[in-house]
Amino acid sequence: MTGDNFVTRRGFLATAGAVTLGAGSNWAVAADDEAWALPVLGDLHIDRPEHHDAEWLKRTHPDDVRQVENYCRVTRDVTPKLLDVVRGRAAGSRLPVPFALQLGDLLEGLCGSEELAARQADDGLGLVREAKLPVPFLFCKGNHDIAGPGAAAVYDKVLVPFLAKQAGGGVRRAAFARRRGGTLVVFYDAYDRDSLDWFEGLLRDRRPGRLIFVIHPPVVPFNARSTWHVYSSPKQEGQRERLLNLLGAARAVVLCGHLHKYSFLVRRTEKGRFSQLAISSVATDAAAKPKDLLEGADRYGPELVKLEPKHSPDTLERRRAVLEAERPLVERFEYADTWGHAVLAVRGDSVTAEVCRGLGTDRWKTLDLTGPLG
């Protein structure tokens, strides 16, 4: 059995390894590929008051003090319950579940020292362990995971070894990939300048039949914070075009977080279409009743800035221009301010998603992530 195949949980933990960049034969999705499922969580921002140098936080990030207090409350009151939901979804799935997935910002960061950052990482991973998930728990790097003095070093020293153990070895950095049958799941490090070259080489050598691309920030902006996507600087326009075309050529399913909102869209490129599903798992209220619900490609455009009229007035025109440029290329669009989790189902050439709100398991949305890609 090759080291980069997904197998049963026992086999996965014993034998799975990272997808390498060496030579390999082409492979594609087979009609009889085993169906499997994937529970997905968005941002969690695990946090506790004792993780922070309070004076440092007030002095250097005064606008984040209230945010930290909220994340501490959510971590205490909601996150364990949400992990319980994921445990139940994985244990009760009628399809094999190779792992559970989290979309970055596992931790809040902003601790003030490497020692405190290490404590936060240990406590955050401890919370995951206490959930006793029946499958491995894998995640991508978020900006908060590496925010604050020493946090980037702690990610490499603590979180990457945790990922390697969960995956059964072979993970040496935040960017890695896993394969199950004809599907390649890529965990992209949006904060490493070498990631794009790595990703392009990976696709060139592996030529996946199906690509699931896991990244913390969105590839395509979808709300008022329309300059918060990956490669958003005008100086990075060339990198962004490369990434867009790679995803389009692969008919990728992109999974992202970062903006703490739900969204689903289909984006056209010169090389083909890809879909993007954004999930938020940051609890707002218990009901998770959707606000600002938008549906239809005609709802995508510069007017999205009105969703947050007080956000960064000095960047308003730039944000409107970004959305205007994207508008002709977005062929499907949904958006809502809500939180919860999703479960993907991969069946041969098809990837679908059930989106659930709050701590519930009833389907709020059922999405075909690959059908619109042609």
N, C-alpha and C positions, 0 to 999 in steps of 0.2 A: 504494500500500500504506500503510495507516495506521501511525503510528509506534509503537503499542503492541502490534502483533502479533508473535508469535514467527515466525521464518522459519528458513531454513538458517543454519548458523554464519556463513558469509560475510555473508549478508543481515542476520542478527541484529546482528553487530558493526557493520555499516555503517549500519543504519537504525533499530534498535529504540529506542524512547523510553519515558519513564514514562507510565503511565496518568494522564491529567489528570482534574480534577474538573469539567470543562466539560460542557455538555449533550451527550448522545449518545443514539442510539436504543437500545432494549432489544435484548439478544441472548441467545441460549440455546445449549445444547449441541445440535449437529446429529448425527443418526444416522451421517452419513458424515464426521464430524470425523476428521481424521488422527490416528492413534494415535501416541503419543510416550512417551518414558521419561525418568526423572529419578533419577540417583544421589543418595543422601542420606547425609551424614555428620552425626554428633552433635558434641558438644563435642570440641575438640582441645587447647586450653590450650597452644599452642606457647610454648616457653620455653627460655632458656639461662641459665646462671649469670651471665654478664656483663650480663644485662638488669636486674640488681637492685643497688640500694644495700643491701648485706648488713646493715649496721648498722641502717639504717632499718627493714628488714623484721623483724629480730629485736626491735627496740624497739617497733614499732607493731603487728606482726602475728605474734607469736611462735608461734601455733598453726599458721601457714601455712608455716613454714620447711620442715618435712618434706614438705609437699604440693608446694612449689616444687621441691625436690630430685627428687621423683618425676616431675613433669611434664617437667623437664629430661631425665631419663633416657628417658621415653617419646618425647619430641621427637627425641632422638638415635637411638634404636634402633627405633622402631615407626612414627612418623608418616610418614616418607618411603615406607615399604613400604605403608602404608594408602593414601596418595595414588597410589601405583603401581597398587593394586587398582582404584581409582576410574578412573584413566586407562584401564585395560584394559576396565572395564565400559562406559565411554562409547565407546571406539573400537570395541569388538566388538558393540555393541548392534545388533540387527536393526531396532529402532525408532529414529526420529530422536531425538536427545538435544539439547535446546536449551541446557541448562546443567547444571552440577553444583551441588548445594545443601549448605550447611553451616549448622547450627542455632544458631550463636552460641557465645560463648566460644572464638572462634578463637585468642585470645591469653590468657595467664595474667594479665597485668596486675600490679599490686602492685610496680611498679618502683622507686618512690621519688622520681622527678622526671620532668618532661616530656621532658627530653633522653633519659633511659633508656627511657621509654615509646615515644618515636619510634623508637629503635633496635630495640626489640622488634617494633614494627609493621613496620618495614622488613625485619627478618629473617624475620618470619612470612610476609609477602607474598612475600619472596624464596623461601622454601621452597615456596610454592604455585607460583610461576613455574617453579622448577626441576623440578616434576613434569611440566611440559609437557602439561597436560591438553588434549585436542582440542576442548574446549568451554569457554565462559565459566564462571567460578567465582563464585557469588553467595552471600551469607550475611546473616543478621540480627544485630542487636546483642545481645550477652550482657552480663551484669553484670560479668564479669571483664574484658571488653574495655574497660571504662571505670573500672576499679578502680585507685585510686592517684592521686597528684598528677599533673595534666596529662594523664591518660589520656583523658578525655572530649574535650579539645581535640584530641588526636592522632587520635582516631577521626574527627572532622570534617575534619581537615587531611590525613590520610593514607588512612584506610580508605574514606571516602566517595568521594574521587576515584578510588580503585582500582575500587570498585564501578561508578562511572559509566563508566570505560573498558571494563570487562568487559561492561557492558550496552550499550555503544555510545552512551553519553550519556543525558541526561535524569534521572539520579539526583542529587539535590541534598541528600539527608538520609538518615538510616538507615531511615526508613519510605518504602517505595515499592512499586510493583506492576508486574507483567508479565502479558501476556495471550498465550495461544496458542489460536487458534480460539475455542471457547466456554468456555475455562477461564481464570479470573483467579487468579494467584498473588500473594498479598499478603504482603509482608515487614513485620511489625509491630514497631514500636519500643516495647517494654514499659517503657521508662524515660523516655518523653516524655509529659508530661501532656496534650498535644494529640492524641495518637495515636487515641484513641477517637472523637473528633469527626471526625477525618480519615477513619477507617475507615467510620464510619456514612455520611458524605457520599459516599464512594467507592461503597459498595453501592447507595445511593439512585440515583446517577447511572448506574451501569453495570449493575446487576441481573444478575449473572453467572449463567450456566447451571450452572457448576461453580466452586466456590471451594476453593482450597488455601491455608490460612492458616498462615504460617510465623512462629513466635514462639519465643523462647528458653525462658522458664519455662512450665511446663504451665498450661493453662487449668483443668483438673480435677486436683486432687491425687491421687496414686496410690501413695504409700508412707509411711513413717514421718515424712518431712519434709513433713507435710500442710499446713504454712502457708507453703510456698515457691512457691506458684502466683501467677499474676498477679492483682493487685487482691485480695490476701489479707487486708489490714487490715479490721477491722470498719467503719472509716470509709469504706471503698471499696465497700461492699456494693452501692450503687446502680450504680456503674460496672461491677461484675462482672455484675450482672443484665443490664445493657444488652448487654455483650459476649456473654454466654451466649445471649441471645435472638437477637442478630444472627447468631451462628454457627448456631443451630438453624434459623432461618428460611431460611438459605442452604444447609442440609444440608452443612455444611463438612467438609472433611478438615483437621484440625489436625495440624501437625508441630511437635514441640518437643524440647528437650533438658533441660539444667540439672541433672537429678537423677542423671545417669550410670547410668541403668537402662533396660532395655527395658520398654515397656508398650503395650498396646493396649486401648482402652475405647470404649464407645458411651455417650453421655450424653444424656438427655432434657431438653428445656426446654419452656417454655410455647408456643414457636413451632415446635418440631420437634426433630429429633435431629442431633447431629454426632458424628463419630468423632475420636479423638485417638491418634496414634502417637508414642511417645517412643523415640528412638534414642540410644545412648551409643557414642562412638568413643574413649573413654579406655581404653587398654589396661590390663588387670589382669594376666592371665596369658596365655600363648601359646595355650592350648587354648580359652579363652573358654567353658569348660563352664558351662552355666547353673546358677546357685544360686538358692535361694528361688523355685523355679518355682511359680507360682500360676495356676490357670485356672478360670474360672466367676464369674459375678456374685456368687455367694454367698461368694466369697473376699474381696470388697471390703467394707471396714468398719473400725471402730475397732481391730480386732486387728492391722491393718497396722503399728501403732506398734511391735509386737514385732519387726519386721524389724531395727530398730536400737534395742535396749533401752537403750543408754547415751546416746542422742541427747537433749540438752536436757531433762532431767527436769523442770525448772520449767515447761515448756510442755506437759507430757504431756496434761493434761485438755483444754486448748484444742485440741490436735491430734486427740485422740479425738473431740471434739465436731464438728470440721470433717468428719471422715470419716463420722460418724454422720449428719450432715445431708445429705451427698452420697449415701449408700448407696441410698436409695429411687429415685434418679434414674439410677444407673449400671446399664445393661442388659446389658452385656458387659464382661468384664475379663480381661486376661492380664498377667502380670508376671514378670520374671526379672532377676537380676543377671548381666548379660553385656554384651559389647561387640562392635561390628562396624560394618556399614553396611546400608543398604537400597536397593532400586531400585523406584521407583514406575512403574507403567504406566498411562497415561491412554488409555482407549479409549471415545470417545463419552461416555456418561453414567457410565461405570464407572472407578473408580480402585482398583487392586490394588497390593499391595506384596510383594516378596520380601525377607525379612530374612536376612542372612548373619552368622555369628559370626566373631569374630577377623579374621584376614587371608584367610579362605576365601571362596569364591564359590559353594559349594553352598548350596542353600536350606535354612534351618532352619525358617522360618515362611513360609507363603503366606497373605496376608490379603486379604479383600475389604473395603475401607475404606468403600464406599458402599452395598453391598447391604443392610446392616442399618438404613439410615437411612429406608427407606420411600419 
